[in-house]
Amino acid sequence: MNKRYLTLGGLGIAAALLISINVFSNASLRSTRFDLTEDKLYTLSPGTLAILSEAKVPVQVKYYVSPTDELPSQYKSLERDVVDRLNELEVASHWKLQFTVLHLNLENLVVTPEEEE
């Protein structure tokens, strides 16, 4: 009976240790991306990071995009790709870049005669 409690206690400690390692490693790696492409296609530009680091106030980005279900199939991942890059910039700039995603519907762009007045 004693061995059973020791085994369960050991498993509990090991699980807690693994969870805490996972949480801390994810937090530190969130701002780190490893770009293994030949031309460093996904590496943030040092110039961009330098400009953002000198910003006195947060840079506001508004990303206007059509809803995914209204996009042609070749552009279905466009919003995700852009938002991923903006998230990277936000973290790398220490939150000096802030962004908002705004979905536009075609109906929202059409001006009715009543709205013109």
Contacts in CASP RR format, 6 or more apart in sequence:
PFRMAT RR
TARGET T0000
AUTHOR 0000-0000-0000
METHOD contacts of the structure
MODEL  1
MNKRYLTLGGLGIAAALLISINVFSNASLRSTRFDLTEDKLYTLSPGTLA
ILSEAKVPVQVKYYVSPTDELPSQYKSLERDVVDRLNELEVASHWKLQFT
VLHLNLENLVVTPEEEE
30 91 0 8 1.000
31 88 0 8 1.000
31 91 0 8 1.000
31 92 0 8 1.000
33 42 0 8 1.000
33 43 0 8 1.000
33 88 0 8 1.000
35 41 0 8 1.000
35 42 0 8 1.000
35 43 0 8 1.000
44 88 0 8 1.000
44 89 0 8 1.000
44 92 0 8 1.000
48 89 0 8 1.000
49 92 0 8 1.000
49 93 0 8 1.000
52 59 0 8 1.000
52 89 0 8 1.000
52 92 0 8 1.000
52 93 0 8 1.000
52 96 0 8 1.000
52 97 0 8 1.000
53 93 0 8 1.000
53 94 0 8 1.000
53 96 0 8 1.000
55 93 0 8 1.000
55 96 0 8 1.000
55 97 0 8 1.000
58 95 0 8 1.000
58 96 0 8 1.000
58 97 0 8 1.000
58 98 0 8 1.000
59 93 0 8 1.000
59 96 0 8 1.000
59 97 0 8 1.000
59 98 0 8 1.000
60 98 0 8 1.000
60 99 0 8 1.000
60 100 0 8 1.000
61 86 0 8 1.000
61 97 0 8 1.000
61 98 0 8 1.000
61 99 0 8 1.000
61 100 0 8 1.000
62 99 0 8 1.000
62 100 0 8 1.000
62 102 0 8 1.000
63 79 0 8 1.000
63 82 0 8 1.000
63 83 0 8 1.000
63 86 0 8 1.000
63 99 0 8 1.000
63 100 0 8 1.000
63 101 0 8 1.000
63 102 0 8 1.000
64 102 0 8 1.000
64 104 0 8 1.000
65 78 0 8 1.000
65 79 0 8 1.000
65 82 0 8 1.000
65 101 0 8 1.000
65 102 0 8 1.000
65 103 0 8 1.000
65 104 0 8 1.000
66 103 0 8 1.000
66 104 0 8 1.000
66 105 0 8 1.000
66 106 0 8 1.000
67 103 0 8 1.000
67 105 0 8 1.000
68 76 0 8 1.000
68 79 0 8 1.000
70 105 0 8 1.000
70 106 0 8 1.000
71 78 0 8 1.000
79 101 0 8 1.000
83 99 0 8 1.000
83 101 0 8 1.000
86 97 0 8 1.000
86 99 0 8 1.000
89 97 0 8 1.000
90 97 0 8 1.000
90 98 0 8 1.000
90 99 0 8 1.000
END
